[in-house]
Amino acid sequence: MASKSKIRVAATGTIWGFATGMLAICIPLTTISNSGIILPLAVISSAVVGTWAVWQSPDNKSSNNLVNTIKNLEQRVADLETISSSHESDLQRKIRRLDTED
């Protein structure tokens, strides 16, 4: 759990580091373009959403559960393909038998 927390802290630092750089760039742009506080607000809100997404990401138990669910679904698809191909071969045998009867 500690390593997951370290990763989240590092990701949060990276997000806010880039957001600070973008704010340094967009503040002079707002004075030139007369766009008001739209650009800085967009940068800050994006950083907030990114931080929220990092901290809301599932932990390892949830991701293992998701991996197991995906494996189960893949196995079911493989089983359905096997069933489908066996029915297809039965159908082709019946067609050949009907062709030979004619």
KELOFI-299817 format. One record per residue (C-alpha): residue number from 0; x, y, z. Coordinates in steps of 0.25 Angstrom, whole numbers, plus 5000, padded with zeros to 4 digits. Example, Ala and Ser with C-alpha at 12.3 -4.5 7.8 and 13.67 -1.06 7.14 Angstrom:
# residues 2
{rec 0,{5049,4982,5031}} {rec 1,{5055,4996,5029}} 
# end
This chain:
# residues 102
{rec 0,{5000,5000,5000}} {rec 1,{5012,5009,5003}} {rec 2,{5017,5008,4989}} {rec 3,{5003,5011,4983}} {rec 4,{5003,5024,4992}} {rec 5,{5017,5028,4987}} {rec 6,{5013,5026,4973}} {rec 7,{5001,5035,4975}} {rec 8,{5009,5046,4982}} {rec 9,{5019,5046,4971}} {rec 10,{5008,5047,4960}} {rec 11,{5001,5058,4968}} {rec 12,{5015,5065,4968}} {rec 13,{5017,5064,4954}} {rec 14,{5003,5069,4950}} {rec 15,{5004,5081,4959}} {rec 16,{5018,5083,4954}} {rec 17,{5013,5084,4940}} {rec 18,{5001,5092,4944}} {rec 19,{5010,5102,4950}} {rec 20,{5018,5103,4937}} {rec 21,{5006,5105,4929}} {rec 22,{5001,5116,4939}} {rec 23,{5014,5123,4937}} {rec 24,{5012,5123,4922}} {rec 25,{4997,5126,4922}} {rec 26,{4997,5138,4931}} {rec 27,{5005,5147,4921}} {rec 28,{4996,5141,4910}} {rec 29,{4984,5146,4917}} {rec 30,{4989,5160,4917}} {rec 31,{4992,5160,4903}} {rec 32,{4979,5153,4898}} {rec 33,{4970,5160,4908}} {rec 34,{4963,5146,4910}} {rec 35,{4962,5149,4925}} {rec 36,{4964,5137,4935}} {rec 37,{4959,5126,4926}} {rec 38,{4973,5120,4923}} {rec 39,{4978,5120,4937}} {rec 40,{4964,5114,4942}} {rec 41,{4965,5103,4931}} {rec 42,{4979,5100,4936}} {rec 43,{4975,5099,4950}} {rec 44,{4963,5091,4948}} {rec 45,{4970,5081,4939}} {rec 46,{4981,5079,4950}} {rec 47,{4970,5077,4960}} {rec 48,{4963,5067,4951}} {rec 49,{4976,5060,4949}} {rec 50,{4979,5059,4963}} {rec 51,{4965,5054,4967}} {rec 52,{4967,5043,4956}} {rec 53,{4980,5039,4962}} {rec 54,{4975,5038,4976}} {rec 55,{4962,5031,4972}} {rec 56,{4969,5020,4963}} {rec 57,{4966,5006,4968}} {rec 58,{4976,4999,4977}} {rec 59,{4983,4985,4973}} {rec 60,{4971,4977,4979}} {rec 61,{4961,4983,4969}} {rec 62,{4971,4982,4957}} {rec 63,{4973,4968,4960}} {rec 64,{4958,4966,4961}} {rec 65,{4957,4972,4947}} {rec 66,{4968,4964,4942}} {rec 67,{4961,4951,4946}} {rec 68,{4948,4956,4941}} {rec 69,{4954,4959,4927}} {rec 70,{4961,4945,4927}} {rec 71,{4947,4938,4930}} {rec 72,{4941,4946,4919}} {rec 73,{4952,4942,4909}} {rec 74,{4950,4927,4914}} {rec 75,{4935,4928,4911}} {rec 76,{4937,4934,4897}} {rec 77,{4947,4923,4894}} {rec 78,{4936,4912,4899}} {rec 79,{4925,4919,4890}} {rec 80,{4935,4919,4878}} {rec 81,{4937,4904,4881}} {rec 82,{4922,4901,4882}} {rec 83,{4919,4910,4869}} {rec 84,{4930,4902,4861}} {rec 85,{4925,4889,4865}} {rec 86,{4911,4893,4861}} {rec 87,{4916,4898,4848}} {rec 88,{4923,4885,4845}} {rec 89,{4910,4877,4848}} {rec 90,{4903,4887,4838}} {rec 91,{4913,4884,4827}} {rec 92,{4912,4869,4829}} {rec 93,{4897,4870,4827}} {rec 94,{4898,4879,4815}} {rec 95,{4908,4869,4809}} {rec 96,{4898,4858,4812}} {rec 97,{4887,4865,4805}} {rec 98,{4895,4868,4793}} {rec 99,{4899,4853,4792}} {rec 100,{4884,4849,4793}} {rec 101,{4880,4858,4781}} 
# end
